Amino acid sequence: MRVISLIGPMGSGKSQVGQGLARRLGWQFVDVDTLIATREGRSIPEIFRDAGEARFRALEREAVRSALRGRCRVVATGGGAILSAATRRALAAAGPVFYLRAPVAVLLERIGADPGRPLLGADPRASLDRLLREREPLYMQTGDAVDATQPVEAVVEEVLGRLARARRAVRVDLGERAYDVVVGAGVLSLAGADLRCLGAAGRVAVVTHRPLARRFGGRVSAALEGCGYAVRTLTVPEGERAKSLRQAASLIDALGKENFTRADTIIALGGGVVGDLAGF
């Protein structure tokens, strides 16, 4: 899962939901319309007025391709981006796509009399109704529909929940000590969402060793902080010799100095040694 893309008509909340989702995941947010305007040095209405819709669509296709080349990004597309078959294929190949779906009445209420919508013309309701009827099949074909009439935070929660459920859980059946092993793309970026689903509160101590902290620590911390957790990273040496009571005592001392309590949470970021020490 390199990229999460949001599609839908104007007024569906793609930018707000995208920003909230990126914040929760600790990812970068990219708004395609903003990207186009920045590159061109002029607003979207000005591009439509000076160069026409065909030129804008060409700029839009290139901007989407550019946005999808990154990693750990939430991309909000323009309402008409899905008109291009190549763009639809690129979105699907980059990662999960969510269609923020809302009826015309809701969209119109949110848009109001925004002069920055060149496709609305003199009769916004009729124009929006026509655009939605024309594009709805492509939205449904391209993305997983989400009810965008909900508050922004509720939409973010629903998208996170769907991402979490899309992974595979393997049950390790040990009776009262049974647990799930979750396998799938984007697991680290969903650490905060998973912790919230488990009902964990308080602060979080991430126990790991330095190479893993350098490679993955930032992503895990960002995902946890995006879900409201205060994070402290504690490193332990690599190798089996670190699996000792002395090292465990060192971790306990560090937790004590940071005023961690039984109400807080410990996460192991790593394999055998890290898992054993953090679990102990």
C-alpha positions in Angstrom: 0.0 0.0 0.0 2.0 2.9 -1.3 -0.8 5.4 -1.8 -4.4 5.9 -0.7 -6.4 7.9 -3.2 -9.7 9.7 -2.7 -12.1 10.4 -5.6 -15.5 12.0 -5.8 -17.3 15.1 -7.0 -16.6 18.7 -5.9 -17.9 19.2 -2.3 -17.5 15.6 -1.3 -14.8 16.5 1.2 -11.8 14.9 -0.4 -9.3 17.6 0.8 -10.6 17.6 4.4 -10.8 13.8 4.7 -7.4 13.5 3.0 -5.8 15.8 5.4 -7.3 14.0 8.4 -6.4 10.6 7.0 -2.8 11.7 6.3 -2.5 13.2 9.8 -3.8 9.9 11.4 -1.4 7.8 9.4 1.6 10.1 9.6 1.6 10.3 5.8 2.0 13.1 3.3 -1.1 14.7 1.9 -1.2 15.7 -1.8 -4.1 17.7 -3.4 -4.0 17.3 -7.1 -5.8 20.6 -7.9 -3.3 22.4 -5.6 -0.4 20.7 -7.3 -1.7 21.8 -10.7 -2.2 25.4 -9.6 1.2 25.6 -8.0 3.0 24.2 -11.1 1.1 26.5 -13.4 1.3 29.6 -11.2 -2.4 30.3 -11.7 -5.7 29.1 -10.3 -7.9 26.3 -11.7 -10.5 28.8 -13.0 -7.8 30.8 -14.7 -6.5 27.6 -16.4 -10.0 26.8 -17.7 -10.5 30.4 -18.9 -7.2 30.8 -20.6 -6.4 27.3 -21.9 -9.7 25.4 -21.8 -10.8 22.2 -20.2 -8.8 19.9 -22.6 -5.6 21.5 -21.5 -6.6 21.3 -17.9 -7.3 17.6 -18.2 -3.9 17.0 -19.7 -2.3 18.8 -16.7 -4.5 16.8 -14.4 -3.4 13.5 -15.8 0.3 14.4 -15.4 -0.3 15.8 -11.9 -2.0 12.5 -10.8 0.8 10.5 -12.2 3.3 12.6 -10.3 1.3 12.3 -7.1 1.1 8.5 -7.3 4.9 8.1 -7.8 5.5 8.7 -4.1 5.1 6.5 -1.1 3.1 6.9 2.1 0.8 9.5 0.5 -2.9 10.3 0.7 -3.9 11.8 -2.7 -7.1 13.8 -3.2 -8.0 14.0 -6.9 -10.1 16.5 -8.8 -13.7 15.6 -9.5 -13.0 14.8 -13.1 -9.8 12.9 -12.8 -11.6 9.6 -13.3 -12.6 10.6 -16.8 -9.3 9.3 -18.0 -9.1 5.5 -18.2 -5.3 5.7 -17.8 -5.7 7.6 -14.6 -8.3 5.1 -13.3 -5.8 2.3 -13.9 -3.0 4.2 -12.2 -5.0 4.9 -9.1 -6.0 1.3 -8.7 -2.4 0.2 -9.2 -1.0 2.6 -6.6 -3.2 1.4 -3.7 -6.7 1.6 -2.2 -9.1 4.0 -3.8 -12.1 5.4 -1.9 -15.1 7.2 -3.5 -16.5 9.8 -1.2 -20.2 9.6 -2.1 -22.8 12.2 -1.4 -26.1 13.4 -3.0 -26.4 16.6 -5.0 -28.2 18.4 -2.2 -25.4 17.9 0.2 -22.7 18.8 -2.4 -24.5 21.9 -3.3 -24.9 23.0 0.3 -21.2 22.6 0.9 -20.1 24.3 -2.3 -22.5 27.3 -2.1 -21.9 30.1 -4.5 -18.2 29.3 -5.0 -16.9 31.2 -8.0 -13.9 28.9 -8.3 -15.9 26.1 -9.8 -15.7 26.6 -13.6 -17.9 23.7 -14.5 -21.0 24.8 -12.5 -22.0 27.6 -14.8 -25.2 29.7 -14.3 -27.2 26.8 -12.9 -25.1 25.0 -10.3 -27.7 22.5 -9.3 -28.4 21.4 -12.8 -24.7 21.3 -13.7 -23.8 19.3 -10.6 -26.7 16.9 -11.1 -25.6 16.3 -14.7 -21.9 15.8 -13.8 -22.8 13.4 -11.0 -25.0 11.3 -13.3 -22.3 11.1 -15.9 -19.4 10.3 -13.5 -21.2 8.1 -10.9 -20.5 4.8 -12.8 -16.8 5.7 -13.1 -16.6 6.6 -9.4 -18.2 3.3 -8.5 -16.0 1.4 -10.9 -12.8 2.9 -9.5 -13.2 3.3 -5.8 -14.8 1.7 -2.7 -17.8 3.9 -1.9 -17.9 5.7 1.5 -20.8 7.7 2.9 -19.4 11.3 2.7 -22.5 12.9 4.3 -20.9 12.0 7.7 -18.7 14.4 9.6 -15.1 14.4 8.3 -13.7 12.6 11.3 -16.3 9.8 10.9 -15.4 9.4 7.3 -11.7 9.2 8.3 -12.5 6.5 10.9 -14.5 4.5 8.3 -11.7 4.6 5.8 -9.2 3.5 8.5 -11.5 0.7 9.6 -11.8 -0.6 6.0 -8.1 -0.5 5.5 -7.6 -2.5 8.7 -10.2 -5.1 7.8 -8.7 -5.5 4.3 -5.6 -7.2 5.9 -5.4 -10.9 6.6 -5.6 -12.1 10.2 -4.1 -15.5 11.1 -5.4 -16.9 14.4 -2.8 -18.6 16.6 -5.0 -20.8 18.7 -3.4 -21.2 22.2 -6.6 -21.3 24.2 -6.8 -18.4 26.7 -3.5 -17.1 25.2 -4.7 -17.1 21.6 -3.9 -14.1 19.4 -4.0 -12.9 15.8 -1.1 -12.3 13.5 -2.2 -9.6 11.0 -0.5 -9.7 7.6 -0.8 -7.1 4.9 0.5 -3.9 3.3 0.5 -0.8 5.4 0.5 -2.6 8.8 3.0 -0.1 10.3 1.0 2.9 9.2 -2.2 1.5 10.8 -0.5 1.0 14.2 -2.3 3.9 15.8 -5.7 2.8 14.4 -5.1 -0.8 15.6 -4.2 0.4 19.1 -7.4 2.4 19.3 -9.4 -0.6 18.2 -7.9 -2.5 21.1 -9.0 0.2 23.5 -5.4 1.2 24.5 -5.2 4.5 26.2 -2.4 6.6 27.7 1.1 6.9 26.3 3.1 4.5 24.2 6.6 3.2 24.7 8.1 1.7 21.5 10.8 -0.8 22.3 13.2 -1.5 19.4 16.8 -1.5 18.4 18.6 1.3 16.6 18.6 0.0 13.0 14.9 -0.7 13.1 14.3 2.7 14.8 16.1 4.4 11.9 14.2 2.5 9.3 10.7 2.2 10.6 10.6 4.2 13.9 9.5 7.5 12.3 6.6 5.8 10.5 5.3 4.0 13.6 5.7 7.1 15.8 3.8 9.3 13.2 1.0 6.7 13.0 0.7 6.6 16.7 0.9 10.3 17.3 -1.7 10.9 14.5 -4.1 8.9 16.6 -3.4 11.0 19.7 -0.8 8.9 21.5 2.3 10.5 23.1 5.2 8.3 22.0 8.6 7.5 23.6 11.1 5.3 21.8 13.4 3.1 23.9 16.3 1.2 22.1 17.9 -2.0 23.2 21.1 -3.7 21.8 20.9 -6.2 19.1 21.7 -9.9 19.6 20.7 -12.7 22.0 23.0 -11.4 24.7 20.7 -8.4 25.2 17.9 -10.8 26.3 18.8 -10.6 29.9 17.4 -9.5 33.2 19.9 -6.6 33.3 18.6 -5.3 30.0 15.0 -5.8 31.2 15.8 -3.8 34.3 17.3 -1.1 32.2 14.1 -0.8 30.3 12.0 -0.8 33.5 14.2 2.0 34.8 13.7 4.0 31.6 10.0 3.6 31.8 10.0 4.7 35.5 12.0 7.8 34.7 9.4 8.7 32.0 6.6 8.1 34.5 4.9 5.3 32.6 2.3 3.4 34.5 0.2 0.3 34.0 -2.3 2.4 32.2 0.1 3.0 29.3 1.1 0.7 26.5 4.4 -1.0 25.3 4.9 -1.8 21.7 7.7 -4.1 20.4 9.0 -3.0 17.0 11.2 -5.9 16.0 11.7 -9.7 16.3 12.9 -12.1 18.9 15.0 -10.1 21.3 12.9 -7.0 21.1 9.7 -9.0 21.3 10.8 -11.0 24.3 12.2 -8.0 26.2 9.1 -5.8 25.5 6.7 -8.7 26.3 8.5 -9.4 29.6 
